[in-house]
């Protein structure tokens, strides 16, 4: 009589042996390649072996265009300030945000926050953003003017030529079309953005306070982002919420425990 279970076990065993054999050969080839590379360097008189490393640069100068970043600014490690950008004192560019001025200048005042994932800059017009302004997460601001104390909500689009005056607010998800002017102290919403109502003095004060509160968070974030490698590794040791990485090993090829993720 046929015994399919034993045949299946034999097949798994053979596959396991083949997998280990291929892994061993691959490791040998890699080590041989490294050894040949180092030998070639020594024969050419190069006593060092260099492996180039390219890392993200938060502030990037272009030919004839160098960013100007004033004191007290926080630019997150994953953010980018590129080209002819002027960033006022205590302004912050948060994680994943991009402020790019490769064609026309971008000027940002003091204590302004460009929140996560926002994109600021235009290839057709200058961008001017005042002081104590909030540019919400995921918002795109082109060659527009945004006055002091204004607030642009999350996931908005502010097109080239638009003007948002001081103390005005744009509701989340709105689109301010080109050459649209949002008067001071008014709330606009929709696509295209249209007048909704006037803002109270308490609301305009709250918008300024929100910008200041976001700025206060920059200090602890800056401290955390500038920790040394040793400090980061020591910090990992104290985490209690590590969990084991789930690994499906149908052929029983993994002998060691899988690494933890956090």
Backbone as JSON, one array per atom type, in Angstrom:
{
  "sequence": "XXXXXXXXXXXXXXXXXXXXXXXXXXXXXXXXXXXXXXXXXXXXXXXXXXXXXXXXXXXXXXXXXXXXXXXXXXXXXXXXXXXXXXXXXXXXXXXXXXXXXXXXXXXXXXXXXXXXXXXXXXXXXXXXXXXXXXXXXXXXXXXXXXXXXXXXXXXXXXXXXXXXXXXXXXXXXXXXXXXXXXXXXXXXXXXXXXXXXXXXXXXXXXXXXXXXXXXXXXXXXXXXXXXXXXXXXXXXXXXXXXXXXXXXXXXXXXXXXXXXXX",
  "N": [[0.83, -1.21, 0.0], [0.32, 2.35, -0.6], [2.07, 5.06, 0.97], [1.48, 8.1, 1.5], [2.07, 10.06, 3.41], [4.69, 9.61, 4.37], [6.08, 10.02, 2.02], [5.61, 12.73, 1.63], [6.93, 13.79, 3.85], [9.55, 13.1, 3.21], [9.91, 14.64, 0.96], [9.79, 17.23, 2.05], [12.06, 17.13, 3.67], [14.09, 16.88, 1.74], [13.78, 19.31, 0.4], [14.46, 21.02, 2.44], [17.19, 20.4, 2.83], [18.19, 21.19, 0.34], [17.67, 23.92, 0.43], [19.32, 24.76, 2.52], [21.76, 24.13, 1.4], [21.89, 25.83, -0.85], [21.85, 28.31, 0.49], [24.3, 28.16, 1.85], [26.15, 28.08, -0.28], [25.63, 30.57, -1.42], [26.47, 32.29, 0.63], [29.21, 31.67, 0.63], [29.98, 32.64, -1.89], [29.49, 35.38, -1.57], [31.33, 36.05, 0.47], [33.69, 35.39, -0.83], [33.69, 37.28, -2.9], [33.94, 39.68, -1.45], [36.45, 39.29, -0.31], [38.07, 39.23, -2.63], [37.67, 41.84, -3.55], [38.88, 43.37, -1.5], [41.5, 42.4, -1.71], [42.18, 43.27, -4.27], [42.15, 46.05, -3.83], [44.35, 46.31, -2.09], [46.44, 45.47, -3.78], [46.45, 47.56, -5.57], [47.45, 49.54, -4.05], [45.77, 50.74, -2.26], [45.04, 50.92, 1.0], [42.78, 50.96, 2.44], [39.37, 50.02, 2.71], [36.5, 51.22, 1.34], [33.1, 51.9, 1.84], [30.59, 53.52, 0.35], [28.27, 55.78, 1.85], [25.08, 57.07, 1.73], [23.12, 59.45, 3.15], [20.01, 60.85, 4.3], [19.5, 64.33, 3.9], [18.54, 67.0, 5.81], [18.61, 69.76, 5.3], [19.24, 71.21, 2.3], [21.35, 72.58, -0.05], [21.17, 74.2, -3.22], [22.7, 74.89, -6.46], [23.69, 78.22, -6.33], [21.59, 78.73, -4.6], [20.92, 78.75, -1.36], [19.58, 77.49, 1.63], [18.27, 79.5, 4.31], [18.29, 79.26, 7.63], [17.0, 80.2, 10.63], [17.79, 80.75, 14.15], [16.78, 78.34, 16.61], [15.06, 76.74, 15.16], [13.35, 73.72, 14.26], [13.95, 71.01, 12.27], [12.69, 68.15, 11.14], [14.11, 64.8, 11.05], [13.2, 63.37, 8.78], [12.24, 65.33, 7.16], [12.53, 67.97, 4.64], [14.31, 70.77, 3.6], [14.84, 72.74, 0.97], [16.9, 74.5, -1.26], [16.24, 77.93, -2.18], [15.2, 78.97, 0.44], [13.87, 80.73, 3.17], [13.75, 80.46, 6.52], [12.13, 81.44, 9.32], [12.94, 82.42, 12.76], [12.52, 79.97, 15.29], [10.68, 78.51, 13.86], [9.17, 75.52, 12.53], [9.66, 72.5, 10.75], [7.99, 69.71, 10.22], [7.84, 66.06, 10.49], [8.36, 64.38, 7.46], [7.59, 66.52, 5.91], [8.03, 68.85, 3.18], [9.81, 71.59, 2.07], [10.4, 73.34, -0.64], [12.38, 75.22, -2.79], [13.28, 75.53, -5.63], [12.94, 76.96, -7.93], [11.46, 79.35, -7.43], [11.51, 81.62, -4.67], [10.92, 80.74, -1.22], [9.51, 82.06, 1.59], [9.28, 82.02, 5.03], [7.85, 83.0, 8.06], [8.33, 83.72, 11.59], [8.01, 81.3, 14.25], [6.29, 79.55, 12.97], [4.56, 76.63, 11.84], [5.11, 73.93, 9.79], [3.39, 71.28, 9.14], [3.24, 67.61, 9.47], [4.0, 65.89, 6.5], [3.29, 67.94, 4.78], [3.59, 70.03, 1.83], [5.43, 72.62, 0.51], [5.92, 75.21, -1.77], [6.65, 76.37, -5.14], [6.88, 76.21, -8.7], [6.33, 78.33, -10.23], [5.76, 80.74, -8.95], [6.53, 83.0, -6.21], [6.5, 81.98, -2.77], [4.97, 83.01, 0.17], [4.8, 82.9, 3.59], [3.51, 83.86, 6.65], [4.15, 84.76, 10.14], [3.64, 82.66, 13.03], [1.9, 80.79, 11.92], [-0.16, 78.03, 11.0], [0.32, 75.31, 9.02], [-1.42, 72.71, 7.92], [-1.24, 69.07, 8.31], [-0.34, 67.18, 5.45], [-1.06, 69.13, 3.64], [-0.87, 71.14, 0.67], [0.88, 73.87, -0.42], [1.16, 76.26, -2.8], [2.53, 78.82, -4.89], [1.65, 81.03, -3.08], [0.26, 83.52, -0.79], [0.29, 83.68, 2.66], [-1.01, 85.04, 5.5], [0.02, 86.49, 8.72], [-0.64, 84.55, 11.65], [-2.58, 82.97, 10.48], [-4.47, 79.97, 9.68], [-4.24, 76.92, 8.11], [-6.0, 74.12, 7.38], [-5.8, 70.46, 7.64], [-4.8, 68.5, 4.78], [-5.33, 70.29, 2.68], [-5.42, 72.32, -0.34], [-3.65, 74.96, -1.58], [-3.58, 77.09, -4.07], [-1.39, 78.5, -6.67], [-1.02, 82.01, -6.56], [-3.09, 82.5, -4.79], [-4.42, 84.21, -1.91], [-4.26, 84.33, 1.5], [-5.35, 86.05, 4.08], [-4.22, 87.73, 7.13], [-4.95, 86.02, 10.15], [-6.99, 84.5, 9.08], [-8.84, 81.46, 8.31], [-8.69, 78.17, 6.95], [-10.75, 75.51, 6.3], [-10.28, 71.98, 6.99], [-9.39, 69.85, 4.24], [-10.09, 71.54, 2.17], [-9.98, 73.46, -0.92], [-8.24, 76.09, -2.08], [-8.6, 78.06, -4.68], [-6.68, 79.38, -7.5], [-5.8, 82.83, -7.43], [-7.7, 83.45, -5.57], [-8.9, 85.31, -2.81], [-8.81, 85.24, 0.64], [-10.34, 86.93, 3.05], [-9.15, 88.71, 6.0], [-9.65, 87.21, 9.17], [-11.74, 85.51, 8.53], [-13.55, 82.45, 7.88], [-13.08, 79.97, 5.5], [-14.29, 77.33, 3.42], [-14.53, 74.16, 1.65], [-14.51, 73.06, -1.86], [-14.49, 74.63, -4.71], [-12.96, 76.72, -2.18], [-15.08, 78.62, -0.12], [-16.72, 81.45, 1.42], [-17.66, 81.01, 4.81], [-18.18, 81.94, 7.48], [-17.59, 84.68, 9.81], [-14.75, 84.76, 11.98], [-14.5, 84.59, 15.52], [-12.93, 86.74, 17.99], [-11.88, 85.18, 19.99], [-11.49, 82.75, 18.67], [-9.54, 83.39, 16.72], [-7.45, 84.03, 18.43], [-7.08, 81.55, 19.59], [-6.06, 80.13, 17.43], [-3.51, 81.23, 17.11], [-2.46, 80.5, 19.57], [-2.45, 77.74, 19.23], [-0.45, 77.42, 17.32], [1.76, 78.25, 18.81], [1.74, 76.3, 20.81], [2.29, 73.99, 19.33], [4.86, 74.62, 18.6], [6.22, 74.44, 21.03], [6.51, 71.73, 21.33], [8.63, 71.13, 19.78], [11.14, 71.2, 21.04], [11.47, 68.84, 22.82], [11.27, 66.91, 20.77], [13.44, 67.54, 19.14], [15.54, 66.97, 20.9], [15.21, 64.2, 21.23], [15.67, 63.32, 18.61], [18.33, 63.82, 18.27], [19.81, 62.05, 19.73], [22.54, 59.91, 20.64], [23.93, 56.9, 19.1], [24.45, 55.0, 21.08], [22.79, 55.89, 23.14], [20.27, 55.52, 21.98], [20.22, 52.72, 21.68], [20.37, 51.95, 24.36], [17.96, 52.93, 25.23], [16.17, 51.3, 23.88], [16.39, 48.93, 25.28], [14.83, 49.25, 27.48], [12.2, 49.06, 26.69], [9.02, 47.66, 27.04], [7.18, 46.71, 25.36], [7.93, 45.07, 23.3], [7.58, 42.61, 20.77], [7.49, 39.26, 19.52], [8.55, 38.46, 16.28], [6.39, 37.12, 13.96], [6.89, 34.12, 12.33], [6.58, 32.02, 9.61], [7.45, 28.79, 9.27], [7.53, 26.29, 7.49], [9.2, 24.23, 6.77], [10.91, 23.75, 8.8], [13.42, 25.08, 8.91], [14.59, 27.1, 10.28], [16.72, 27.6, 12.87], [17.49, 29.28, 14.97], [16.0, 31.63, 17.27], [13.53, 33.91, 16.06], [14.15, 37.44, 15.27], [13.24, 40.17, 17.44], [10.72, 42.69, 16.98], [10.07, 46.2, 17.03]],
  "CA": [[0.0, 0.0, 0.0], [1.04, 3.63, -0.7], [2.15, 5.83, 2.19], [1.73, 9.48, 1.05], [2.61, 10.92, 4.47], [6.14, 9.46, 4.38], [6.58, 10.66, 0.81], [5.58, 14.17, 1.85], [8.0, 14.11, 4.78], [10.82, 13.0, 2.48], [9.98, 15.81, 0.08], [10.13, 18.39, 2.9], [13.45, 16.97, 4.1], [14.93, 17.18, 0.58], [13.73, 20.76, 0.16], [15.23, 21.67, 3.49], [18.61, 20.23, 2.54], [18.52, 22.02, -0.82], [17.65, 25.33, 0.85], [20.54, 25.0, 3.29], [22.9, 24.06, 0.48], [21.9, 27.06, -1.63], [22.27, 29.38, 1.38], [25.74, 28.03, 2.11], [26.86, 28.48, -1.5], [25.48, 32.02, -1.55], [27.36, 32.93, 1.61], [30.58, 31.49, 0.16], [30.2, 33.55, -3.01], [29.57, 36.74, -1.05], [32.6, 36.21, 1.18], [34.77, 35.37, -1.83], [33.66, 38.57, -3.58], [34.49, 40.69, -0.54], [37.89, 39.04, -0.19], [38.71, 39.66, -3.88], [37.63, 43.3, -3.58], [39.91, 43.89, -0.6], [42.8, 42.05, -2.28], [42.42, 44.19, -5.38], [42.5, 47.36, -3.26], [45.72, 46.27, -1.58], [47.36, 45.39, -4.91], [46.51, 48.88, -6.18], [48.03, 50.49, -3.11], [44.76, 51.29, -1.37], [45.04, 50.1, 2.21], [41.47, 51.06, 3.09], [38.2, 49.58, 1.94], [35.46, 52.19, 1.6], [31.74, 51.59, 1.4], [29.94, 54.83, 0.4], [27.0, 55.85, 2.55], [24.29, 58.24, 1.41], [22.08, 59.64, 4.14], [19.1, 61.95, 4.04], [19.94, 65.64, 4.38], [17.37, 67.82, 6.1], [18.8, 71.06, 4.66], [19.98, 70.92, 1.07], [21.62, 73.74, -0.89], [21.26, 74.03, -4.66], [23.6, 75.9, -7.03], [23.26, 79.61, -6.17], [20.43, 78.82, -3.72], [21.24, 78.12, -0.08], [18.56, 77.8, 2.63], [18.61, 80.3, 5.47], [17.52, 78.74, 8.76], [17.31, 81.01, 11.81], [18.0, 80.04, 15.41], [15.63, 77.77, 17.29], [14.19, 75.98, 14.25], [13.45, 72.25, 14.27], [13.66, 70.35, 11.0], [12.66, 66.72, 11.48], [15.05, 64.0, 10.25], [12.61, 62.93, 7.51], [11.77, 66.5, 6.43], [13.52, 68.51, 3.71], [14.27, 72.2, 3.27], [15.7, 72.68, -0.21], [17.02, 75.65, -2.14], [16.12, 79.32, -1.76], [14.2, 79.01, 1.51], [14.17, 81.5, 4.37], [12.95, 79.93, 7.6], [12.26, 82.35, 10.45], [13.32, 81.88, 14.06], [11.59, 79.11, 16.02], [9.72, 77.82, 12.97], [9.43, 74.08, 12.54], [9.24, 71.69, 9.6], [7.8, 68.43, 10.89], [8.22, 64.81, 9.82], [7.85, 64.11, 6.12], [7.24, 67.75, 5.18], [9.02, 69.32, 2.21], [9.78, 73.01, 1.67], [11.34, 73.3, -1.77], [12.42, 76.45, -3.58], [14.28, 75.34, -6.67], [12.71, 77.94, -8.99], [11.07, 80.61, -6.81], [11.82, 81.64, -3.24], [9.92, 80.46, -0.18], [9.82, 82.81, 2.8], [8.43, 81.62, 6.15], [8.12, 83.86, 9.2], [8.75, 83.13, 12.87], [7.09, 80.47, 15.04], [5.34, 78.91, 12.06], [4.7, 75.18, 11.81], [4.77, 73.18, 8.58], [3.13, 70.01, 9.81], [3.67, 66.36, 8.84], [3.58, 65.55, 5.14], [2.92, 69.11, 3.97], [4.52, 70.39, 0.76], [5.39, 74.06, 0.3], [6.8, 75.65, -2.84], [6.05, 76.44, -6.47], [7.8, 76.44, -9.82], [5.85, 79.45, -11.05], [5.57, 81.97, -8.18], [7.11, 83.04, -4.87], [5.61, 81.58, -1.68], [5.2, 83.8, 1.37], [4.01, 82.45, 4.73], [3.83, 84.76, 7.75], [4.55, 84.24, 11.44], [2.63, 82.0, 13.85], [0.96, 80.17, 10.98], [-0.23, 76.56, 11.02], [0.05, 74.64, 7.75], [-1.81, 71.39, 8.4], [-0.64, 67.84, 7.77], [-0.78, 66.78, 4.12], [-1.49, 70.29, 2.84], [0.02, 71.61, -0.39], [0.82, 75.32, -0.6], [1.94, 76.68, -3.96], [3.02, 80.2, -4.86], [0.58, 81.8, -2.47], [0.61, 84.35, 0.36], [-0.47, 83.33, 3.87], [-0.7, 86.09, 6.46], [0.34, 86.14, 10.11], [-1.69, 84.01, 12.49], [-3.58, 82.2, 9.73], [-4.46, 78.53, 9.9], [-4.69, 76.12, 6.97], [-6.26, 72.8, 7.94], [-5.17, 69.29, 7.04], [-5.16, 68.02, 3.43], [-5.84, 71.38, 1.84], [-4.61, 72.75, -1.48], [-3.65, 76.42, -1.76], [-2.99, 77.19, -5.41], [-0.59, 79.68, -7.0], [-1.76, 83.27, -6.67], [-4.08, 82.65, -3.74], [-4.01, 85.06, -0.79], [-4.97, 84.08, 2.75], [-4.94, 87.19, 4.89], [-3.88, 87.48, 8.53], [-6.02, 85.58, 11.03], [-8.02, 83.74, 8.36], [-8.74, 80.01, 8.51], [-9.17, 77.3, 5.88], [-11.2, 74.25, 6.89], [-9.59, 70.81, 6.45], [-9.87, 69.27, 2.99], [-10.55, 72.57, 1.24], [-9.11, 73.85, -2.03], [-8.27, 77.53, -2.35], [-8.21, 78.15, -6.09], [-5.78, 80.47, -7.89], [-6.27, 84.22, -7.4], [-8.74, 83.62, -4.55], [-8.47, 86.03, -1.61], [-9.56, 84.94, 1.86], [-10.15, 88.12, 3.89], [-8.7, 88.51, 7.38], [-10.64, 86.87, 10.19], [-12.87, 84.76, 7.97], [-13.41, 81.01, 7.67], [-13.47, 79.48, 4.18], [-14.31, 75.86, 3.36], [-15.07, 73.57, 0.42], [-13.71, 73.0, -3.07], [-13.55, 75.67, -4.27], [-13.21, 77.27, -0.85], [-15.97, 79.78, -0.11], [-16.96, 82.06, 2.73], [-18.58, 80.32, 5.72], [-18.57, 82.89, 8.52], [-16.5, 85.42, 10.44], [-14.2, 84.14, 13.18], [-14.51, 85.43, 16.72], [-11.59, 87.07, 18.49], [-11.4, 84.02, 20.75], [-11.04, 81.74, 17.71], [-8.26, 83.82, 16.13], [-6.44, 83.89, 19.48], [-6.83, 80.12, 19.75], [-5.21, 79.68, 16.33], [-2.15, 81.65, 17.44], [-2.03, 79.65, 20.69], [-2.17, 76.4, 18.69], [0.87, 77.47, 16.68], [2.75, 78.31, 19.87], [1.77, 75.0, 21.49], [3.01, 73.05, 18.47], [6.27, 74.98, 18.66], [6.8, 73.96, 22.28], [6.83, 70.31, 21.18], [9.84, 70.97, 18.98], [12.32, 70.98, 21.88], [11.68, 67.41, 23.14], [11.49, 66.14, 19.55], [14.82, 67.79, 18.72], [16.41, 66.23, 21.82], [15.1, 62.77, 20.91], [16.25, 63.04, 17.29], [19.78, 64.02, 18.3], [20.45, 61.09, 20.63], [23.61, 59.1, 20.06], [23.58, 55.51, 18.87], [24.46, 54.3, 22.36], [21.59, 56.29, 23.88], [19.12, 54.86, 21.36], [20.25, 51.3, 22.02], [20.03, 51.83, 25.78], [16.53, 53.2, 25.34], [15.44, 50.11, 23.4], [16.43, 47.88, 26.29], [13.79, 49.48, 28.47], [10.85, 48.93, 26.14], [8.31, 46.47, 27.48], [6.16, 46.35, 24.37], [8.48, 44.28, 22.2], [6.86, 41.38, 20.47], [8.25, 38.39, 18.64], [8.15, 38.49, 14.89], [5.77, 35.86, 13.56], [7.57, 33.53, 11.19], [6.03, 30.74, 9.17], [8.58, 27.93, 8.9], [6.91, 24.99, 7.2], [10.22, 23.21, 6.53], [11.76, 23.66, 9.98], [14.77, 25.46, 8.5], [15.11, 28.12, 11.17], [17.16, 27.01, 14.13], [17.54, 30.29, 16.01], [14.76, 32.36, 17.49], [13.43, 35.09, 15.17], [14.42, 38.7, 15.96], [12.07, 40.91, 17.91], [10.46, 43.94, 16.29], [9.5, 47.19, 17.95]],
  "C": [[0.86, 1.26, 0.0], [0.99, 4.34, 0.65], [2.48, 7.29, 1.85], [2.35, 10.35, 2.12], [4.13, 10.82, 4.52], [6.76, 10.13, 3.17], [6.63, 12.18, 0.98], [6.69, 14.6, 2.79], [9.36, 14.07, 4.09], [11.01, 14.21, 1.57], [10.39, 17.05, 0.87], [11.58, 18.32, 3.33], [14.41, 17.34, 2.98], [14.95, 18.68, 0.3], [14.53, 21.51, 1.21], [16.72, 21.58, 3.25], [19.04, 21.1, 1.37], [18.6, 23.49, -0.43], [18.92, 25.66, 1.64], [21.77, 25.01, 2.39], [23.02, 25.35, -0.34], [22.35, 28.24, -0.77], [23.75, 29.36, 1.67], [26.57, 28.49, 0.92], [26.79, 30.0, -1.68], [26.39, 32.77, -0.6], [28.82, 32.82, 1.18], [30.9, 32.47, -0.96], [30.34, 34.99, -2.54], [30.91, 36.99, -0.36], [33.78, 36.21, 0.21], [34.85, 36.71, -2.55], [34.26, 39.68, -2.73], [36.0, 40.54, -0.43], [38.63, 39.5, -1.44], [38.74, 41.18, -3.98], [38.74, 43.9, -2.72], [41.32, 43.58, -1.11], [43.15, 42.99, -3.42], [42.8, 45.58, -4.9], [43.94, 47.38, -2.78], [46.74, 46.22, -2.72], [47.49, 46.74, -5.62], [47.07, 49.94, -5.25], [47.04, 51.14, -2.19], [44.65, 50.39, -0.14], [43.7, 50.14, 2.94], [40.38, 50.58, 2.14], [37.04, 50.49, 2.31], [34.13, 51.72, 1.03], [30.94, 52.89, 1.48], [28.57, 54.75, 1.07], [26.3, 57.16, 2.18], [23.16, 58.36, 2.41], [21.21, 60.84, 3.76], [19.64, 63.24, 4.64], [18.71, 66.53, 4.57], [17.43, 69.18, 5.4], [19.73, 70.87, 3.47], [20.11, 72.2, 0.24], [21.67, 73.33, -2.36], [22.24, 75.05, -5.22], [22.98, 77.29, -6.96], [22.03, 79.77, -5.27], [20.73, 78.03, -2.44], [20.17, 78.48, 0.94], [19.12, 78.64, 3.77], [17.7, 79.87, 6.61], [17.94, 79.5, 10.02], [17.38, 80.14, 13.07], [16.68, 79.49, 15.96], [14.69, 76.97, 16.42], [14.41, 74.48, 14.46], [13.05, 71.74, 12.91], [13.79, 68.87, 11.26], [13.59, 65.93, 10.57], [14.5, 63.57, 8.89], [12.05, 64.08, 6.7], [12.87, 66.99, 5.49], [13.26, 69.99, 3.47], [15.31, 72.4, 2.17], [15.7, 74.02, -0.94], [16.84, 76.99, -1.45], [14.99, 79.5, -0.75], [14.71, 79.86, 2.65], [13.2, 81.06, 5.46], [13.2, 80.77, 8.85], [12.54, 81.64, 11.76], [12.17, 81.1, 14.69], [10.47, 78.53, 15.16], [10.13, 76.37, 12.84], [8.88, 73.42, 11.28], [9.19, 70.26, 10.1], [8.01, 67.25, 9.96], [7.54, 64.65, 8.44], [7.47, 65.34, 5.33], [8.38, 68.17, 4.26], [8.77, 70.79, 1.91], [10.84, 73.16, 0.6], [11.23, 74.57, -2.6], [13.53, 76.34, -4.61], [14.13, 76.36, -7.79], [12.37, 79.31, -8.42], [11.21, 80.49, -5.29], [10.61, 81.27, -2.39], [10.37, 81.19, 1.08], [8.8, 82.46, 3.88], [8.84, 82.43, 7.37], [8.52, 83.09, 10.44], [7.62, 82.34, 13.52], [5.95, 79.88, 14.2], [5.61, 77.42, 12.01], [4.21, 74.62, 10.46], [4.61, 71.74, 9.04], [3.44, 68.81, 8.92], [3.11, 66.18, 7.42], [3.17, 66.72, 4.28], [3.99, 69.39, 2.92], [4.34, 71.87, 0.45], [6.38, 74.42, -0.79], [6.12, 75.6, -4.19], [7.14, 76.67, -7.5], [7.4, 77.65, -10.64], [5.68, 80.76, -10.28], [6.22, 81.84, -6.81], [6.05, 82.66, -3.83], [5.98, 82.38, -0.44], [4.24, 83.33, 2.47], [4.46, 83.27, 5.94], [4.25, 84.05, 9.02], [3.36, 83.65, 12.17], [1.49, 81.43, 13.0], [0.99, 78.67, 11.17], [-0.58, 76.08, 9.62], [-0.18, 73.17, 8.08], [-1.15, 70.23, 7.69], [-1.22, 67.52, 6.39], [-1.22, 67.9, 3.22], [-0.42, 70.67, 1.82], [-0.19, 73.11, -0.58], [1.74, 75.69, -1.75], [2.46, 78.1, -3.8], [1.96, 81.14, -4.35], [1.13, 82.68, -1.35], [-0.32, 83.98, 1.51], [-0.05, 84.3, 4.96], [-0.44, 85.57, 7.86], [-0.88, 85.58, 10.84], [-2.77, 83.23, 11.77], [-3.43, 80.72, 10.01], [-5.03, 77.83, 8.67], [-4.8, 74.69, 7.45], [-5.57, 71.68, 7.17], [-5.7, 69.01, 5.64], [-5.84, 69.08, 2.59], [-4.91, 71.59, 0.64], [-4.77, 74.25, -1.61], [-2.87, 76.69, -3.04], [-2.16, 78.46, -5.57], [-1.49, 80.91, -7.11], [-2.82, 83.48, -5.62], [-3.5, 83.51, -2.62], [-4.89, 84.72, 0.41], [-4.49, 85.14, 3.73], [-4.77, 86.8, 6.36], [-5.11, 87.06, 9.33], [-7.15, 84.85, 10.35], [-7.79, 82.25, 8.58], [-9.34, 79.28, 7.32], [-9.52, 75.96, 6.5], [-10.47, 73.07, 6.25], [-10.24, 70.29, 5.17], [-10.33, 70.27, 1.96], [-9.52, 72.83, 0.15], [-9.3, 75.33, -2.3], [-7.72, 77.73, -3.76], [-7.31, 79.37, -6.34], [-6.51, 81.8, -7.89], [-7.45, 84.43, -6.45], [-8.14, 84.37, -3.36], [-9.39, 85.68, -0.45], [-9.33, 86.1, 2.81], [-9.78, 87.77, 5.33], [-9.87, 88.18, 8.29], [-11.85, 86.12, 9.69], [-12.51, 83.28, 7.82], [-13.93, 80.65, 6.29], [-13.42, 77.95, 4.22], [-14.85, 75.42, 2.02], [-14.08, 73.57, -0.71], [-14.59, 73.41, -4.26], [-13.95, 76.25, -2.92], [-14.04, 78.54, -0.96], [-16.22, 80.24, 1.32], [-17.97, 81.24, 3.52], [-19.1, 81.29, 6.77], [-17.35, 83.66, 9.0], [-16.04, 84.66, 11.68], [-14.27, 85.13, 14.34], [-13.08, 85.73, 17.14], [-11.0, 85.92, 19.29], [-10.85, 82.95, 19.82], [-9.7, 82.13, 17.08], [-7.13, 83.73, 17.16], [-6.07, 82.43, 19.69], [-5.93, 79.59, 18.64], [-3.75, 80.03, 16.59], [-1.6, 80.78, 18.58], [-1.69, 78.24, 20.22], [-0.81, 76.35, 18.02], [1.97, 77.49, 17.73], [2.89, 76.97, 20.58], [2.51, 73.97, 20.66], [4.51, 73.34, 18.5], [6.95, 74.48, 19.92], [7.19, 72.48, 22.2], [8.15, 70.09, 20.44], [11.06, 70.64, 19.83], [12.5, 69.51, 22.26], [11.9, 66.55, 21.89], [12.93, 66.32, 19.06], [15.8, 67.01, 19.59], [16.41, 64.74, 21.48], [15.78, 62.43, 19.59], [17.76, 63.16, 17.28], [20.49, 63.11, 19.3], [21.54, 60.32, 19.89], [23.13, 57.67, 19.86], [23.5, 54.74, 20.18], [23.21, 54.63, 23.18], [20.35, 55.62, 23.32], [19.06, 53.39, 21.73], [19.89, 51.07, 23.49], [18.54, 52.04, 26.01], [15.71, 51.99, 24.9], [15.35, 49.04, 24.48], [15.31, 48.04, 27.32], [12.37, 49.32, 27.96], [10.23, 47.61, 26.57], [7.3, 45.98, 26.44], [6.76, 45.7, 23.13], [7.61, 43.05, 21.97], [7.67, 40.56, 19.48], [7.68, 38.44, 17.23], [7.6, 37.13, 14.48], [6.43, 35.34, 12.28], [6.95, 32.18, 10.87], [7.17, 29.89, 8.61], [8.06, 26.51, 8.66], [7.93, 23.87, 7.05], [11.18, 23.05, 7.7], [13.22, 23.99, 9.67], [15.41, 26.45, 9.47], [15.46, 27.49, 12.51], [17.13, 28.02, 15.27], [16.19, 30.99, 16.15], [14.71, 33.57, 16.57], [13.68, 36.36, 15.95], [13.13, 39.38, 16.39], [11.93, 42.2, 17.1], [9.85, 44.9, 17.29], [9.27, 48.48, 17.19]]
}
